[in-house]
């Protein structure tokens, strides 16, 4: 296992830690929910982790077993070139992301565990296609031929890292409930106003990471 690749994957995981959907739902429940906020948020975050982890496992096994020729290609210099091209596209595209003045965060219809699980599945399904850092991490692990004993714990750690900010917000709310209302409202407004900006920065940094990893054709 290459330590440099682990650093790249760690950097991608940090980008995914600031998901507008995950933080938006967490903040909304903390602000509006009256009861069982901890239980509701844990149900939501657990659903998101399980969904993305299963998606990652499916892609890793699928590309390695079902689509073996693709997996072989990803281990070649052609993959390095492809990674460089994709990185360049993301890097250049990050400068042209349309600006949105306002983006509403996803909200649960009811403050019940079942509703939060459903919201976790729904938001994950809607966002998985645009999970650029996550797919980039999977591509890095495949192209660098991680074994299942290597990529499985890395994938698990990545998914846990994704929800760390939400867990920190939950903990702060439990400890300082009275003083967290204003910071949470400010955070909610910040994410709603800067969704397109966040996407632009994600594309920018993922592009740089892919360019750095794919630039060596030796």
C-alpha positions in Angstrom: 0.0 0.0 0.0 1.5 3.3 -1.1 1.5 6.0 1.6 1.4 8.7 -1.0 -1.8 7.3 -2.4 -3.2 7.1 1.1 -2.5 10.8 1.5 -4.3 11.6 -1.7 -7.3 9.5 -0.6 -7.2 11.3 2.8 -7.3 14.7 1.1 -10.3 13.5 -1.0 -12.0 12.3 2.2 -11.5 15.7 3.8 -13.2 17.3 0.8 -16.2 15.0 1.3 -16.4 15.9 4.9 -18.1 19.2 3.9 -21.1 17.7 2.1 -23.9 20.3 1.9 -26.6 17.6 2.2 -25.2 15.8 5.2 -24.4 19.0 7.1 -27.6 20.7 5.9 -29.9 17.8 7.2 -28.0 17.7 10.5 -28.3 21.4 11.1 -32.0 21.4 10.1 -32.8 18.6 12.6 -30.9 20.3 15.4 -32.7 23.6 14.8 -36.2 22.4 14.1 -36.5 19.0 15.7 -38.0 19.0 19.2 -37.4 15.4 20.4 -34.9 12.5 19.8 -32.6 14.7 17.8 -29.6 12.4 18.5 -31.5 9.3 17.5 -32.8 10.9 14.3 -29.3 12.2 13.2 -27.6 8.9 14.0 -30.2 7.0 12.0 -29.6 9.4 9.0 -25.8 9.3 9.2 -25.7 5.6 9.6 -27.9 5.2 6.5 -25.6 7.5 4.5 -22.5 5.5 5.7 -24.0 2.1 4.8 -25.2 3.3 1.4 -21.9 4.8 0.3 -19.9 1.9 1.8 -22.0 -0.6 -0.1 -21.7 1.4 -3.3 -17.9 1.6 -2.9 -17.7 -2.2 -2.3 -19.8 -2.9 -5.3 -17.7 -0.7 -7.5 -14.4 -2.1 -6.2 -15.5 -5.7 -6.6 -17.4 -5.0 -9.9 -14.5 -3.3 -11.6 -12.1 -5.9 -10.3 -14.1 -9.1 -11.0 -17.0 -8.5 -13.3 -15.2 -6.0 -15.5 -11.6 -7.4 -15.3 -10.4 -5.9 -18.6 -11.4 -2.4 -17.3 -9.5 -3.1 -14.0 -6.5 -4.2 -16.0 -6.6 -1.1 -18.1 -6.8 1.1 -15.0 -3.5 -0.4 -13.8 -1.7 0.6 -17.0 -0.2 3.8 -18.4 -3.4 4.4 -20.3 -5.1 4.8 -17.0 -2.5 7.3 -15.9 -3.2 9.3 -19.1 -7.0 9.0 -18.6 -6.6 10.1 -15.0 -4.6 13.1 -16.1 -7.3 14.0 -18.7 -10.1 13.7 -16.2 -8.1 15.8 -13.7 -7.5 18.5 -16.3 -11.2 18.5 -17.2 -12.3 18.9 -13.5 -9.6 21.5 -12.9 -10.7 23.6 -15.8 -14.4 23.0 -15.3 -14.1 24.2 -11.7 -13.7 27.7 -13.0 -17.0 27.5 -15.0 -19.5 26.1 -12.4 -22.7 28.2 -12.7 -23.3 30.4 -9.6 -26.5 29.7 -7.7 -27.8 32.4 -5.4 -29.7 30.0 -3.1 -30.0 26.3 -2.6 -32.4 24.7 -0.2 -31.1 21.9 2.0 -32.9 18.5 2.0 -35.5 18.2 4.8 -37.3 15.2 6.4 -41.0 15.2 6.0 -41.4 13.9 9.6 -39.1 13.7 12.6 -39.2 9.9 12.8 -36.5 7.3 12.5 -38.1 5.8 9.4 -38.3 9.2 7.7 -34.7 9.9 8.4 -33.6 6.5 7.0 -35.7 7.3 3.9 -34.1 10.7 3.6 -30.6 9.2 4.0 -31.4 6.8 1.1 -33.0 9.5 -1.1 -30.2 12.1 -0.6 -27.5 9.4 -1.2 -29.2 8.3 -4.4 -29.4 11.9 -5.6 -25.8 12.8 -4.7 -24.0 9.6 -5.5 -23.7 10.5 -9.2 -21.9 13.7 -8.3 -19.7 12.2 -5.5 -16.5 13.3 -7.3 -14.0 12.8 -4.5 -15.4 9.4 -3.6 -15.2 8.1 -7.1 -11.7 9.6 -7.5 -10.7 7.7 -4.4 -12.0 4.4 -5.8 -10.2 5.1 -9.0 -7.0 5.6 -7.2 -7.3 2.4 -5.2 -8.1 0.4 -8.4 -5.3 1.9 -10.5 -2.8 1.3 -7.7 -4.0 -2.3 -7.3 -5.1 -2.3 -3.7 -6.0 -5.7 -2.4 -9.3 -6.3 -0.6 -7.5 -6.4 2.7 -6.2 -2.9 1.9 -9.1 -1.1 0.3 -11.8 -2.4 2.6 -10.6 -0.6 5.8 -9.7 2.4 3.7 -13.2 2.6 2.3 -14.7 2.1 5.8 -12.5 4.9 7.2 -13.4 7.2 4.3 -17.1 6.8 4.9 -16.8 7.5 8.6 -14.7 10.6 7.9 -17.6 11.9 5.7 -19.9 12.3 8.7 -17.4 13.5 11.3 -18.4 17.2 10.9 -22.1 16.3 11.4 -21.2 14.2 14.5 -19.1 17.2 15.9 -22.1 19.5 15.4 -24.4 17.0 17.2 -21.9 16.7 20.1 -21.6 20.5 20.4 -25.4 20.8 20.4 -25.7 18.2 23.2 -23.1 20.1 25.3 -24.0 23.7 24.5 -27.6 23.6 23.3 -28.5 27.1 24.4 -25.5 28.7 22.7 -25.6 26.7 19.4 -28.7 28.2 17.8 -27.1 31.2 16.3 -24.0 29.4 15.0 -26.2 26.7 13.5 -28.4 29.2 11.7 -25.3 31.0 10.4 -23.9 27.7 9.2 -27.2 26.8 7.5 -27.3 30.2 5.7 -23.6 29.8 4.6 -24.2 26.3 3.0 -27.4 27.4 1.3 -25.7 30.4 -0.3 -22.5 28.7 -1.3 -23.5 25.3 -2.7 -22.1 26.0 -6.2 -19.0 27.5 -4.7 -18.4 24.4 -2.7 -18.8 22.2 -5.8 -16.3 24.4 -7.7 -13.7 24.0 -5.0 -14.2 20.2 -4.8 -13.7 20.0 -8.6 -10.6 22.2 -8.3 -8.9 20.1 -5.6 -10.0 16.7 -7.1 -8.6 17.8 -10.4 -5.3 18.7 -8.8 -5.1 15.4 -7.0 -5.8 13.4 -10.1 -3.3 15.4 -12.1 -0.7 14.8 -9.4 -1.3 11.1 -9.3 -1.8 10.6 -13.1 1.1 12.8 -14.2 3.8 10.0 -13.9 3.7 7.8 -16.9 6.9 6.0 -16.1 
